[in-house]
């Protein structure tokens, strides 16, 4: 009798655990379907009692229905960018929606600012260090005032910023619905060349040389020296691109965030982004957003050194050293980023 009672209690605990697991999965499915259908409809202004603190407008309302006359023209411009993403997702739905359901693990690139009700999806090599600095100022509650006083390595310490995957499912859904979500993008091949230059041509990035360089040299360099096999410090751009388009790389797991596609990092076909900023208009777009948030008078986005940035001419030079086949394969890899964010096919790309 005691054994039977014990078994019944054990079964009861198991049933409760299964129920909790199923409930969590159900909520994630709800989150997915909400996100899936939301982008195809133009967002209406939010009612104050739905998203705002009493007596104030939040950034989301100010973006869609600006009270400042000088922001009205920009609102139309940014609506066109949102529409471009929505249309591209719809036209390319077969490839853009391979992931049917998002999990909290997919949201680790989405940084949350509770005080200003913002969510920022950071994309490496698109001014993400400076944006993380700005987010630390916004979330620091007076701890920081000048983004450039924050060392770059501090900006990348995970504990300094909270990401969306750290919340419960209900909290994730609430923030995705009510917070202003934004990201910044860049011409895909300029971003790719920038990642290569930073991670494989600079001596101080020895961790990338060891982790990726040695693997690339071993796979794609004939008669590699023992030093190259050991250090991986002199990876050529042609070898790097071979690695990217090789099906074996997919079997190793997801691409590193520095050369992963934006649609895989930020999931713009599943999450409706309210603002899409661009690297090409970085300071203008960034300061427009800060003005919407209501901090534009006290906080400006840091200027950056244009002399060191990777340009279209630089990208063309690097691409001239790889085969037509590799160029076409790379375009296919980053095609959705080109289409969603309205970047034209580079003039230097050989497609014959």
Steps between C-alpha positions, in 0.01 A plus 500: 500500500785738595675417172183575303455834678862590433460419131184712479682797656792457260261488202328813628833688510586384148160614369552846651843526337364395160215750532744783581720408202203486263371835628839662434510358146143620439592854603802495267276393211266789584800734497604370159159540339460848647837600356435326169183689417583831662754616236261466205274764649597864536527588866235733640582749774485341843247620752653659806340257744652206310865592491584812687568614848223721630518852371774442242559372150755228446753472218278266300219755484737783416644296212165426335318824588769764558402812692808683375446639152864451398465123557199456273700472177734244652200295618389453137854409397533235769158357415638431151790306653259294709287430195809381310570238768136385510476470120828309475394259772172437322656448154776276636289324761628152410858585591443775757277288723701180524489548876134437580510590869738726690627393840648720775843385383440682169463829686846534653594786266204714611610747768223637723472849651216492753510870587445621143313191374750417227627176347818516291617205290875539470677399180881472524692726260210748488610742774383256765774598748383861501136396513571280801673797662191713435275227642719488812449876542123460451470210743761621750268737689768765535801271528623614157450826311746483210501181288864548402609487864401132499792278386415290196568174683253606773228545238530132407479360854171302493400592856505873421187477285188287530384303196149384415578129540543561876127564545206263541283420198224734620752781558654443156159527332413816692823675402484394137149644480552824690864607468660680206718244321787616281810374322776644283612333178782542247576410138557124542831467316651809665404349835655166396829657392503710816464182709783331308732800539430529871515134597767360268744779413561651844754334729308561822209278391694183576189331645332516158820380334508196727128426490427558131831572325660164577189317379487705177871448423472126568204461264579733213876556477718251315846443642434723803798561726501366855496857628185582301333180616588582860418873510251562213614861495526562126164386356449632146164650397462229235541232769252679726237510226561133419424426863178704489350331193613147586203276599727344765497833683121475545546159657734658757209710630385862456742754356684725742302815578757724327418352158158351566218651295281766658184299437648215703618724783192721536220300330333799325245273332377382840549815707355829380772765532362851540817666374768380260806722517786481254876524541514725196287760686611394846522825694188647339289190572645447848440857614149491350426200721647666809282803430192277483599339828515847655870513584625676186592819688724322749633202304654489153617194312883482492673607179716235335825507305396492135862466390525145637165363388461238229367663182340373181832551317677287761240224470540506122874453537458197726234345277722534194720228649231232516337297224169580332356184652596611851355845437167352391495261796568785742219705349262207547611471862428868572219546247223557755702774669543673164128476423351580841708810555491627142864460403566460129726234353855646505625617162825305546321167543559261210193285431578341162 
